[in-house]
């Protein structure tokens, strides 16, 4: 593609994105298709000669759009927010245009120092003064925290883990699946992950954590890490971080706090209680790519003692050494990957474009929509709240599981909204997740109308 064609197609792409954000998509939120349908439409062999970018763009409209789930459509109430925004897109575009590898200070000083400052900005916004870096996802951040914890209490990077006592990890039975995956990747094994019981609000019972650690110590095992979740996936339950921090400190166990979704809300002063106890933990993560309007992927990972992290992850082959290594930060030493994207640039664009107050106002509007919708659920004779919403997710059900499932499927079949479900207390539960950049009161009202018509 030559420069003049790049300009022409690039302008068309920007125009399309602007229209998409302003007007939305006129088709269903989730495509009513079956597996393999698009695959049949895609040529089995690549073109031998280059094709015009305009034709590729036309095929994007014809092939990609109708087969996409539109996560940023205001009618999307499924899973969790996964936001884009105009400044986030522009920052991401510039990052792609630069095309740098931000693995070390020497490979791109701007990327490293911008990342340091953006983490300081985020830390100041939520009230946490630890150093940090930008990971791709909270799953990677949880793995990194677990590796740092493992290396701190039972270093195995050198000699391996053969012959040593089992290493144990603790979380509630509502923890994210990434905790299970991290335990597997770290070589600890499923049988050494303690998934602990929760209270009637689906938050971990701290006495269960204390008892589990004590029991493992008596059995000769080595407790390594506990994971507290602030905003569980199913119900946005909030684990008792202050109590867990006290227990972990007494037992010498690393405490990692996963606030992937909820952490963004902590920038609002009246929601900063979400940070209670975090300062007494060891690591913390939240995702600006969920509820802070920064394009995927962008996960803010803070570590109280990054030397622990670097002892677990840093490797210094000769070909990566530079004369600046003793004076500069190399974020390749903070994560699993060597190569790193310039993610801080889109975050810089977002924070500067909206300002802290603008971000607070937008998140606050989503909390208002949640409260409004929850009241509709309370007021209707057939719908029941499972728990009182504390963040942006409303969990509700009808009188029995078949009725609840039929309601969800009926709403989704219209193509005018997308909802997802979970199972809690052995009940089929509908989750309504607010938080899309473009959602307004009218979208909440339209969703409620779809539901009410099917009750």
N, C-alpha and C positions, 0 to 999 in steps of 0.2 A: 504494500500500500504506500503510495507516494504521498508527499506532504499535502498537496492540494486535495487529494481524495480524503486524506485523514481529516483535514479541516471541514470539508463538506459533510462527510458522514458524522464527524464528531459533533458539529452543530445540530445535526438532525437527532442524534442520540440525546443531547442535552434538552432539546425541545420536547422530545418524547418523554423524558423523565419528568420534566416540569409539568407537562400535561397530566401525566400519570399521578403525580402527587397532588395536583390541584383538583382534578376531576375524578380520580379513582378509575377503577376498571368496571366496565359495563357488563361483564360476564359474572359467572358464579365465583364466590370466594375460593372454593375448593373445586377442582375440576371433576366432573362426574364421569370419570374414565376408568378403564380397567388396566391392570399391569400389562405392559407390552404394546399398548396402542401406539404411543409415539415412536417406539423403537421400529415398528413396521414402516413408519413414514420417513425415517432417516436412512439415507443411502448406506448400503453396506460397505462401500469403498469411498475413500476420500477423493475429491476432484484432483485431476492431474495438473490442471492449469488454474492459476489464481482467478478468483471471481470478484466482481465488483462489490464494494462494501454496501452499496445501496441494496443489492440483491440479498446479501446476508441479513440486512436489517429487515427487509420484507419477510424473509423466512423466519426471523425472530418473532415478528407479529403473528405469522401464520402457524408456527409450530410451538414456540416456547410459551407464549402468553396463555393459550387455551389449556395448556397442560401444566400450568403452574398453580401452586397454592399461594395466594396473595397475602403474605404475612403482614404487610403494611397497609392493607385495606382497612378502613375504619370499621368494617363489618366483621373483622377477624377478632374473635373473643376466645380463641383456643390457646392451649398451652401456656404461653407467657409472651409478653411483648418482645419483639426482636426488631428494634426500631432503626429506621433510617431518618435522615433529615437533610434539607438542602445544604447546610454547611458541612455536614458529615460526608455527603457525597462529593462535594468539591474538595475537601481535604483528602479523601481517599483517591480522588482522581489525580491530584497533584502528587500524592505518594506513588501512585502507579507511573506517573510521568517521569518522576525522578528515578524510580526503579532501583533504589539503593538497597543494600543488604546491611541492616543495622546490628550486626552481630557484635561489633565492638566500637569503641570510641574512634579508633583509627579508621574504620571503614566508613563512618559517617558521623563526624562530631555533632552535626546539627540534630541527627536522630537521637543520639544518646542524651545530649543535654536538654533537648526538648522533652524527652521522656522523663528525665529527672524532675524538671519543673512541673510538668503536667501531673505527675504523681504527688508533688507537693501541693499543687492547687486542689486536687481531689481530696487529699488528706485534710487540708484546711477546711474544705467544704463540709466534711463529715466529722471533723474534730479528732483526727488521728495523725500524730506527728512522726510516724515511722517512715523509713525509706521504703521504696517499692519499685516495681517495674510493671510493664504491660505484658500480660500473657495473652495467648489466643483465646482461651476459654477458662472458666472456673474449674473444669475437669483437669486441665493441665496444672492449674494453681494448686488444687488439692493434692495431686500427685507429687508436685514439688515440695509441698509442706510435709507430706508423709515421708518423702526421702530424706529431708532435712532432719525430721524427728528421729527417723531410724538411725541415721548416721550419728546423731548426738548421743543416743543412749546405748546403741549396739553397733558400732562401726563395722560394716562388712564390705565396704568398697574394696579394701585391700585383700583380705583373706577369704571373703565370702562368708556365707552363713552356715556352712556345714558344721554340725556338731554343737551348735549353740542352742540355748533354750528357745522355744517359740516366742515370736514377737506378737503382741496383741494390740488391736485397735478397737476403739469404742465409738459408737454413734447410735442415734435412735433408730427405731425400725421405720422411721419416715425419712431417713437420710436419702440423699440423691444417689442414683445408681453409679455415679462417678466415684463414690467412695469405695464401692465394691470393686470397681475396675482398678482403682489405684492400689488397693491391697493386693490384687492379683499381680499387677505389673511390678510392684515392689517386692514380690516373692514371699509375701507373708501367708497367703493362703486363706480361702474362705473360712475355714474352720477356726481361724484366729481373729476373725472380725466379730465383735460382740454387738449385735443389733438389739438395743435395750428398749424396754417398754416405755410407753408414753402415758400422759394423763388424759383427761377428757377433752383437752384442747389440742391433743396430739403433740405436746411438747415433752421432751425427754424428762424422765424422773431422775433427779440428781442422786437420790439415794441408791438407785439402781446402778449408776455409774460408779459410785464409791464402793458398793459391794462387789461389783464385777472386777474392779482393779484389785481389791483386797484378795479376792478368791484366786485370781491369776497369780498374784505374788506368792501366795501360800503354796500354789501348785508348781512353783519354780519357773513360771513364765515371766517374760519381760514386757510390761505395759509400755507402749511407745507413744501413742497419740490418741486423742479424743477429738471428734469432729462435732462442733455445735452448728446447728442450722438455724439461721435467722431468716425465716420465710421458706418453709418446706414446699416442695413442688406440688403435692396434692392439695394442701389446705392453707399454705403460707403460715404454718405454725411457727412459733418462736421459742427455741430452746432457752432454758435459764442460764445464759452465759455467765453471769456473776457467780452463781453457785458452782457451775462446772469449772470455772477458772480457779476457784478456791480449792476444789477437790484436786484438780490437776497439779496445782502448785504444791500441795501437800505431798502428793505422790511422785513428783518429778516427771510428770507426763506432759508432753507437748499438747497445747490446745489450738486447733485450727478452727476459725469461724468462717463458715460458708454463708455469705449473704448475697449470693449471686443476683437475685432479683431485688431483694428488699433494700440493699445498701444505698441505692440511689435516693430513696425516700428520706434517708437520714440527713440530706442537705436542707430539709425543711426544719426549722428550729423546733416546732412542736412534735416532730417525728424523730428527733435525735435520740430519744430513749432507745431506739433500735441499736444504738452503740453502747448501751449499758454493759459493763463488764469486758468490753473488747480490749481495753487498754491493759488488762491483766492476762490476756491470751498471748499467743506467740506469733500467729499469722492470721491474715484476714483477706477475704476476696469479695469483690462485687463486680458486676458487669455493666459498664456504661453502655454496652451494646444491647442491653435489655431495656432499661427504663431511663436512660440518659441520652437517648436520641443520637447515639453514635453508631455508625454502621458496624455490623458484624465484620470482623471479630475484634473485640477490645475488652479485655478483662483486667481490672486493676488489682494487683496482688501486693499486699503489704507484709513485710516481715520485720519483726522487732529486732532480730539479730541476723542480718543477712550473711554474716560469716558462717553461720551454721548451714545456710543454704549453699553457699559457695563451696564449703568443704564436701558437701554431698555431690555437687554437680560440676564443679570447675575442672577442666582439663586444659593443659597448656602445651600443646605440641609446638615445636620450633616454628613451624610455618605460620602460626598465629601470633607469635610474640612481636611486640613493638616497643619502642623506647618510651611510650606513654603509659604502659600498663600499670606502673606503680602510682601514677598520678590521676588516672582516669578510670571511670567505671566501664566495665565490659559486661553488658547484660547477657551475653551468651552464657555467662557463669551462673545465671539465676534461673535457668530453665533447661528443659530437655533438648530443645532444638539448638543447633548452631546458627543457622540462618534465621534472620528476624525481619519482619516487615516494619516500615516506618509508621506505626500505628498512632503515635503521639500527634501526628500532624492533623488527623481528622478530629481528634479530641480537642486540640487547640482551636480549630475552626469552630467547633460546636460551642465551647465554653465562651469564646470571645463573641460569637454571633448572638447567642441568647442572653449571656450574662447569668450570674448566679440567680438573680431574682427572676429572670425569665424562665429558667429551668425549674425553680421552685413553683412558679405559678402553673406551669404545665403539669407537673406531677400532682400538685394540689387539685387541679381540675379533674384528674383521673380519680383521686380519692373521693371527690364530691360525686362523681358518676357512680362509684361503687356504693356509696351510702344511699344514693337515690334508688339504685337498683335493688339493694338489699331490703329497702323499705317496701318495694313492690312485692318481694317474696314474702315478707312478714304479713302483708295485708291480704294476700290471696288465700282462700280457704284450702286449696289443694297443695300449695308449695310450702316447704319447710326448710329453713336454714339449718345446715348441719352445725356450723359454729358462727359466731359473730365475726364478720370480716374485720381484720385489723390493718390490712393493706389494700390491694386492688383486686382481689379475687373473691368472688361470691360462690360458695358451695351450697347447693340445695338439692332436694329430692322430692319426689311425690310419695304417695302412700305405699307403693311397692316398687320393686326393681323393674319389672316389665313395663310399668307405666312410665317410669323415669327414663328408661332406655328408649321407649317409643317416642317420648317427647323430644329427646335429643336428636334422634334420627329424623323425626319429622321436620324439625327446624333446619337441620343441615341439608335435607333434601330440597329445600327451597332454593338453595344457592345464595340466599340473601344474608346468611350469617354462618359462621363456623364455630361450633362449641366442641369441647372435648370432655372426657369423663375421667373419673378415678374410682377407686373403691376404698371406703373407710368404714370402720366398724361393721365390716361385711355387708355394706350397703353400696349400691350403684349410685354414684354421685355425679351430678352435672357441675362442671366448673365454668364460671364466666369470668374471664380475665380481661380487665381493662388495662389501658396503658399505651395504645397506639398514638403516635404523634397527632394523627388527623381525627381522632375520635372527639365527638361533641355530644351534647345532650340529645340531639336529634337521633344519633345512632343508638344511644341507650334506649330511647323511647321506641325506635323501630324494632329493636331486638325484643323488648318487652311485648310489643304488639304481636310479633311472631309467636312468642311463647303463649301469650294469653289466648290467642285464637285456637291453640291446640290443647288447651286445658279442659 
